[in-house]
Every structure is written in C-alpha cells, then in structure tokens.
C-alpha cells in the first residue's frame, strides 16, 4: 500500500540504485574527450638564478718563492764587506745595483736592487723614518705631471707597485720597497726609489729599524765589491 507524500525507499541499496539510474540517464552514452589546452602544459620554472661565480683572488704568501729566478749575483747572500759603518747601516751601491745591510765583523747581507732611471738617480745620507707592510701608494705630484695616466691612489696589496714592504727615507719622496716585477731587479727602472723583490724586502724589513742610517752612493762612485761568504 502506498501512502501519500514523497516516496521513501525501503532500503539504502534501493536508494543507491535509483540515484545511479538517474545519473546514467542524464549522462551521454559516451563521454566526450576533454578539449585540448591552447598550449602544452609546462612544468613551473623557478625565477631564481644563481649568482655568477666570483673569481677568487689568489694572494701569494709572503714567503712564497717567485716564479722569476734572479741571476746569481743579484740573489740575497752574506758577503765579506769592509766598512767603517756601524752594524744596521744600509748602503745603496747605485752603479752596481746592490744594497748592503751591514752585519758587522767585516760582513754584510747583500741584495740585488733596481735603481733610478737615467736622470733620476740621487745620492746622499738619509734615515729610515717609517716602515709599512703592504703600503698604499700615492704618486707624488711631480710623478703625476710626468705620467698623467697613473692612479692618484692605490691601496696596498700584491698588485701594488710598492710591493710587500716599504721603508721611507727622511722627508723625501724616496723609499726602499718591494716590487711585483722581479725581472726589473738589476736595472735602471724607477723614479728614484730603491726596489727589491718582495722576498728580499721582507727579509730586509725584518732587520732594519726606524732611525737606521741609509747611505746612497752616486753613480760615479763604486762601493767595495763584497765577496760571497761560503
């Protein structure tokens, strides 16, 4: 017997069958294929780009051997050296391109050096007034006038023309300093400064004290040639 009102299925199974039939009736016999997208689907691309590799600055150790090998006569060595100057004195033998550090007892440490170009050599007696490690370089105005392309200032470092160490002479613009161009040792190369290899200037720097006497001989005079002590 049916009662008035909504039809009430007698069991959940019957209700499920009725619902499924209704869905099938409303759905086409064969499902249509989905419409193609206007362009192929691509995976998402990250907007992050790794920073460009920064070249590593290789700073040579202070005791690292240079690739350039000095001629035997210009290498640092203890020599016999007769002088009346006190130990600790520095003698610049300009014509022979040697620097002598007087040790005493008739001996000196001899270094090969680069000296001033023609017209830029000088002579006299000065003293070491200041010492600096990896010094900055500020070319004096007269040098800038001759070479306008030079930088007005350069921070200290392996690429600096003053090299690893500098010893400043009195109130002059001259220095005893290192160089990043060891092949210039034994030549007339500078505007009056005395240059050594970085390895040699580090050694000299460790020996020379502020206040040390520095004698620069003229081109016309030759110092006593020291004989190598074996």
Backbone torsions as a table, in degrees:
resi	resn	phi	psi	omega
1	UNK	NA	133.8	178.1
2	UNK	-95.8	143.8	175.4
3	UNK	-108.0	157.6	177.6
4	UNK	-68.3	157.3	179.4
5	UNK	107.4	-169.9	-176.6
6	UNK	-68.4	150.1	178.1
7	UNK	-75.4	133.0	-179.0
8	UNK	-114.4	111.9	179.1
9	UNK	-60.6	148.7	-175.2
10	UNK	-80.4	-18.6	-179.3
11	UNK	-151.2	158.7	176.6
12	UNK	-60.5	-31.3	-179.1
13	UNK	-66.4	-45.3	178.8
14	UNK	-61.5	-38.2	179.9
15	UNK	-65.0	-41.5	179.2
16	UNK	-63.8	-39.0	-179.9
17	UNK	-65.7	-39.2	177.5
18	UNK	-62.5	-44.2	-178.8
19	UNK	-64.5	-44.3	-179.2
20	UNK	-62.0	-40.5	179.6
21	UNK	-63.7	-39.3	179.3
22	UNK	-63.3	-40.7	-179.1
23	UNK	-66.9	-41.9	-179.6
24	UNK	-65.2	-34.0	179.3
25	UNK	-68.8	-34.1	-177.9
26	UNK	-85.3	-7.6	-175.5
27	UNK	-105.9	137.3	177.6
28	UNK	-59.5	158.1	-176.7
29	UNK	-59.2	-41.2	178.5
30	UNK	-122.3	128.5	-179.7
31	UNK	-69.0	133.2	178.1
32	UNK	-73.7	145.4	177.7
33	UNK	-67.5	143.2	-179.3
34	UNK	-64.0	145.5	179.3
35	UNK	-64.1	138.0	-179.8
36	UNK	-66.1	148.2	177.2
37	UNK	-69.7	151.0	-179.9
38	UNK	-63.0	-18.8	176.9
39	UNK	-150.5	153.8	-178.3
40	UNK	-61.3	146.9	177.7
41	UNK	-77.3	127.1	179.3
42	UNK	-114.0	146.3	177.8
43	UNK	-66.3	150.9	-179.4
44	UNK	-61.7	143.0	179.5
45	UNK	-108.1	130.5	-180.0
46	UNK	-70.5	138.8	177.6
47	UNK	-83.4	-3.5	-178.1
48	UNK	-78.7	131.1	174.6
49	UNK	-120.3	126.6	-179.8
50	UNK	-64.3	144.0	179.9
51	UNK	-62.5	149.4	177.8
52	UNK	-62.8	144.3	-178.9
53	UNK	-64.2	133.4	178.6
54	UNK	-92.1	125.3	179.3
55	UNK	-58.4	136.9	-179.1
56	UNK	-81.5	128.7	177.2
57	UNK	-81.7	116.5	179.1
58	UNK	-91.4	111.8	178.2
59	UNK	-99.4	116.8	-177.6
60	UNK	-66.9	145.1	174.9
61	UNK	-66.1	152.6	-176.9
62	UNK	-66.4	-26.9	-178.9
63	UNK	-99.5	11.6	-177.3
64	UNK	-75.5	135.6	-179.0
65	UNK	-68.8	139.9	178.2
66	UNK	-77.2	152.3	-179.7
67	UNK	-72.2	-22.6	-179.2
68	UNK	-90.3	131.0	-179.3
69	UNK	-101.6	121.1	-179.9
70	UNK	-67.6	149.9	169.7
71	UNK	-57.2	151.8	-173.6
72	UNK	-54.5	-41.1	-174.9
73	UNK	-69.0	-19.7	-177.6
74	UNK	-98.1	0.8	-179.9
75	UNK	-80.0	149.6	179.9
76	UNK	-61.2	130.9	-178.1
77	UNK	-163.9	152.4	175.0
78	UNK	-82.8	131.3	-179.4
79	UNK	-130.3	159.2	170.1
80	UNK	-73.2	132.0	-174.5
81	UNK	-150.4	106.3	-179.2
82	UNK	-83.7	120.2	179.8
83	UNK	-155.5	154.8	174.4
84	UNK	-91.6	-3.5	-178.7
85	UNK	-72.8	147.0	-177.9
86	UNK	-70.6	152.2	174.0
87	UNK	-54.1	141.9	-177.4
88	UNK	96.8	-9.9	178.1
89	UNK	-77.7	145.9	176.1
90	UNK	-109.6	128.8	177.1
91	UNK	-118.7	123.5	178.1
92	UNK	-98.0	110.9	176.9
93	UNK	-91.1	86.9	-172.9
94	UNK	-58.4	-50.7	-176.1
95	UNK	-64.4	-33.7	-179.6
96	UNK	-90.5	-8.9	177.8
97	UNK	61.9	49.8	175.3
98	UNK	-125.4	149.5	167.0
99	UNK	-118.4	128.6	177.9
100	UNK	-108.3	130.1	169.5
101	UNK	-107.2	113.6	-172.8
102	UNK	-70.9	122.7	178.6
103	UNK	-94.3	-24.5	-174.5
104	UNK	98.3	168.9	-179.6
105	UNK	57.1	36.3	175.7
106	UNK	73.7	20.8	-180.0
107	UNK	-130.9	158.4	176.3
108	UNK	-149.2	155.3	169.8
109	UNK	-89.3	124.9	-177.5
110	UNK	-110.1	135.8	-179.6
111	UNK	-124.6	143.8	168.8
112	UNK	-77.2	143.6	-175.7
113	UNK	-137.0	163.4	165.8
114	UNK	-106.2	141.3	-175.4
115	UNK	-123.1	-175.9	-177.1
116	UNK	-65.4	149.1	173.5
117	UNK	-66.9	169.1	176.9
118	UNK	-54.8	128.4	-178.1
119	UNK	90.9	-6.4	-177.7
120	UNK	-121.2	4.3	174.7
121	UNK	-77.5	157.4	-179.5
122	UNK	-150.5	170.9	179.3
123	UNK	-146.5	162.2	179.7
124	UNK	146.2	-172.9	-179.7
125	UNK	-120.0	127.2	178.6
126	UNK	-132.1	-178.4	174.1
127	UNK	-136.0	156.4	177.8
128	UNK	-77.0	116.5	-177.9
129	UNK	-101.2	-17.6	-178.9
130	UNK	-159.7	150.5	175.7
131	UNK	-127.9	147.0	-179.3
132	UNK	-147.4	140.1	174.3
133	UNK	-95.5	135.4	-176.4
134	UNK	41.9	63.0	-172.4
135	UNK	-70.4	151.5	169.0
136	UNK	-71.5	160.7	179.1
137	UNK	-125.7	121.2	173.7
138	UNK	-122.5	99.6	-178.3
139	UNK	-57.6	136.3	178.6
140	UNK	-67.5	159.2	-176.5
141	UNK	-56.3	-38.2	-179.2
142	UNK	-65.3	-31.7	176.9
143	UNK	-72.7	-39.4	177.4
144	UNK	-62.5	-38.0	179.7
145	UNK	-63.3	-36.3	180.0
146	UNK	-79.1	-33.2	-175.8
147	UNK	-132.0	78.1	-173.7
148	UNK	-60.4	-18.6	-177.6
149	UNK	-78.3	-8.7	-177.6
150	UNK	-67.6	150.4	175.9
151	UNK	-68.4	151.3	178.3
152	UNK	-77.4	-23.1	177.8
153	UNK	-160.5	142.7	177.3
154	UNK	-138.9	127.3	179.6
155	UNK	-68.8	152.0	-179.8
156	UNK	-64.9	153.0	179.7
157	UNK	157.7	177.7	-176.8
158	UNK	-57.7	-27.5	-179.8
159	UNK	-89.5	-1.8	-177.6
160	UNK	-77.5	136.0	-179.0
161	UNK	-60.5	-20.7	179.4
162	UNK	-81.7	-7.4	174.7
163	UNK	71.1	-152.5	-169.3
164	UNK	-79.9	-27.8	-175.9
165	UNK	-146.0	156.0	174.3
166	UNK	-144.4	141.9	173.4
167	UNK	-122.8	117.9	-172.1
168	UNK	-88.7	138.2	-172.1
169	UNK	-105.8	108.6	176.7
170	UNK	53.3	-140.8	177.1
171	UNK	-99.4	18.6	-178.5
172	UNK	-85.4	176.8	174.4
173	UNK	-91.3	5.3	-174.8
174	UNK	-92.8	150.1	-179.8
175	UNK	-142.6	156.3	163.0
176	UNK	-98.4	121.9	-172.9
177	UNK	-148.3	173.6	178.2
178	UNK	-85.1	-174.3	177.5
179	UNK	-155.4	148.4	173.3
180	UNK	-95.2	12.5	176.7
181	UNK	-126.7	75.3	-174.2
182	UNK	-63.1	-20.0	-180.0
183	UNK	-71.6	-6.7	177.0
184	UNK	-88.5	-5.9	177.7
185	UNK	-66.6	135.4	-177.5
186	UNK	91.2	9.1	-178.2
187	UNK	-126.5	168.5	170.8
188	UNK	-90.0	107.6	-166.5
189	UNK	-136.2	-27.4	-167.4
190	UNK	-100.9	-179.1	174.1
191	UNK	-95.0	22.2	177.6
192	UNK	125.5	-17.6	177.6
193	UNK	-74.5	159.2	178.0
194	UNK	-105.0	124.6	-177.0
195	UNK	-118.4	145.7	175.5
196	UNK	-127.3	166.0	171.1
197	UNK	-62.7	158.0	179.2
198	UNK	-58.9	-39.8	180.0
199	UNK	-64.1	-40.8	-179.1
200	UNK	-72.2	-38.7	-178.5
201	UNK	-69.4	-30.7	175.2
202	UNK	-65.0	-42.1	178.3
203	UNK	-64.3	-47.1	179.9
204	UNK	-62.6	-41.3	-179.8
205	UNK	-57.6	-37.7	-178.7
206	UNK	-70.9	-17.4	-178.2
207	UNK	-98.9	-36.0	-172.2
208	UNK	-81.9	135.0	176.9
209	UNK	-102.8	153.4	171.5
210	UNK	-60.0	133.7	-176.2
211	UNK	99.1	-8.2	-179.0
212	UNK	-61.3	144.5	178.8
213	UNK	-81.0	133.5	-179.2
214	UNK	-125.1	119.4	-179.7
215	UNK	-108.6	120.3	179.5
216	UNK	-107.3	113.4	-177.5
217	UNK	-82.0	145.9	179.0
218	UNK	-73.4	165.9	179.5
219	UNK	-61.9	-28.4	-175.4
220	UNK	-77.7	-14.5	-176.3
221	UNK	-115.4	137.4	179.5
222	UNK	-110.1	134.0	177.5
223	UNK	-75.2	164.5	175.3
224	UNK	-59.7	129.9	179.3
225	UNK	-75.8	116.7	-179.7
226	UNK	-72.0	141.9	175.3
227	UNK	-97.9	135.2	-175.2
228	UNK	-65.0	134.5	176.7
229	UNK	-93.7	123.0	179.3
230	UNK	-102.3	NA	NA
